[in-house]
Amino acid sequence: MLLADIGNTHFHIYDGQKVLHLSYHDAIDTYRNRPLQYISVNRHIEKQIGCIEGWENVSSLMVLLGEYETMGVDRKALCLSHDNGIFVDAGSAITVDVMERGIYKGGYIVPGIRAMLESYARISPALKIELDATIDLTQLPLTTKEQISYGIIASIKTLIEKHKKNKPLYLTGGDGRLLSGFFSDAIYDEALVFKGMQHALQTSGIK
């Protein structure tokens, strides 16, 4: 059974081995004749896919102890992947969530790396740079590019470490692999959301 996480701009599809990132059109065209279970943060997508035979919306099965009313279904699925840990989804926004013994303890949301870079560029053309992904956080930088990169990465890292304590650290999302390199014990897993979906489906008796 294929699993899909439908975001605001793309389909993310998991076949049990790898994650594919597709446009709406390509995903529907490629997989419309195959059984698929999905979660979605896009309220309008049902108009396009609700009538596709064999496609099932399982968003309502993503139930998290301690969740809040407007919590995104993708974040709930991510937190269901493990009972304990701090979970970072580094995409267009960076979400950080904490789980303890299967109970959601809270989290926070900050702009994603790309959004932060764009905010600098809006302040001044002189601050429009590409991120230095190899920035050394052990010493103060001396160039604009390094200083902006330092400010972005160090602030994200410091905030995560404030809440990490001795918990396992799991990262996913487009910038998850990049951020994982700034932690000594981070676990990067592109399929975390889907592992959470699998857990919820198994718990509910659906396979």
N, C-alpha and C positions, 0 to 999 in steps of 0.2 A: 504493500500500500504506500502510495506517495503521500508525503506531507507537505503542506505549503503554509508559509507565513506571508500574508498579503499586506504589504505596507502601503504608504500613500503614493508611491511612485513605481514600485516594482513588486513582482512575485519572487519569493525566495522558496525554492523547491528542494526537498530532501528525498533522495531515493534510498536512504539507508547507508550510503557510502560517501556521497559528496553533496554539496550544496550548490545549486545553480541559481543565478540571479538573472531574471528575465523581465522584459517589458510585459505589460498586461496582454498586449496583442500576441506576442510570441508564446507566452505561457498558455493562453487559451487555445491558440492554434495547434500547439504541439501536444497538449495533454488532455484535450477535451474528451477524448475517447478512452481515457484511462481512469480508474477509480482514484479518488483523491480526497483527503481530509484536510481541511484548512482552518486557520484562524485568520481574522482580519481586523485591522484598525480602520478600514475604509468603509464607511457606512453606505456608500453609493455603489459598491462593487456588486451587491446582490442583484442589481438590475441587469448586469452583464452575465453573471455566472450562476445566479440562483436557479435557473432552469436547466443547467447542464446535468444530464443524468450521470449518476455515479459520483458527483461532487457533493461533499457533506461539510457544512459549517459546524465545527466542534468547539467554537469559541466559548460556549456556555459551560463546557466541561473543565475549563481552566479555572479552578477554584482554589484560592490560596487562603489559608488561615491567617487572619490579620490584615487582609487586603483592604484597601479603601475603595469607595464607590466608583470613582472615575479612573481607577488604575488601568492602564493599557493591557490588553490581553496578551500582547507579546512579552511584556514585562512579567506578567504572571506565569507564563509558560517558561520563561527563562529561570525564574526563581524555583519552579517545580523540578528543575533538573537535578538539584541536590538539596538535602535538608539543611545543610549548614554552609555558610560562606558569605562573601561579599561579591555581588554580581555586577559587572560593568558591561554595558552595551554601548560601544563607542561608534555611534553613527552620526547623523546630521545633528542630533542632540546626544549628549552623554548622560545615560541614566545609571545611577548607582543604587543598588538595593541590598539590604542585609537580611539574611535568614538565620534563625537559630532554632534548631530542633524542629524544623518543619513549619515554623511560625514566622511570618513576615514582621520585621521590626521597624521598617521604615526605609527611607532613602532620599535621594535628591536628584535634581536634573540641572545640568549646566549646558551651555552651548557646545556644539561639537567643534573639533579643531578647525574645520573649514569655515564655520560660522565665525569663530574667533579671528581667524586671519582676515576675513572679509570686513569685520568691524574695524580692524586696524586700518585697512585700505580706505575706508570711508572717512576716517579721521584726517588722513593726509596721503597723497600719492607716494610720498617718501616712505610710508610705512607699508607699502604693498610688497610683500615678500612671499617666497615659498618656504614652507617649514623646513628647518634643518632637523631631520629625523635622527641625526647622530649627535645632537647637542650634549655636551658634557655638563651634567648638573652639579658636579663637585666644585666648580669654580665659576666666578662671575665672568660673563662674556664681554667682549669688547666691540662688537659690531652690531648694527641695527638688526640684521637678520638673526644673529645669534641671540640677541637680547629679547626679541619678540618670541622666538622659539623657546627660549628659557622660561619666559614669563608664562607661556601657555602650558608647556609640559610640567613645569615645576608646580604650578598652582593645581593642576589636575592631580598630580601624584601626591602632593601634600594632603589634599582633601581626602583622597582615598585612604591614605595611610592613617589619617586621624581616626577613621572608623574601622579599620581593618583589624587591629590588635592581633590576635592569634588565629584569625579565621582564614580558611583557604580563599584565595583570590581567583575568580574566574572572569575571563574577558572574552567578549565576542564582538561582532560588528565590524564595519569597514575599517576602522582605525584601531581595532582591538589588538591585532598583532603588533602594530607599531608601539602602542602603549605598554604592551606586555614586556617589551624589551627594557623598560625602565624599572622593572621590579625583579627581584632575585628569585621569587617563588611563584610567579604568576602562571596560571594555566590558561592558555588560549585555546578555545574550541569553537569553531565556526558553527557547529551543530547544536549548541546548548539549548536554544529555543525548541528545537525539534526533539531533543531528549526529554525536555520537560513535557512536550506534547505527548510523547510516547508513554511517559509515566502516568499522565492524567488519563489517557485512553485505557491503559492497562488497569488502573485503579477503578475505572468506571465499568470495566468488563468488556470494553470495545477493543477489538484488535484490528 
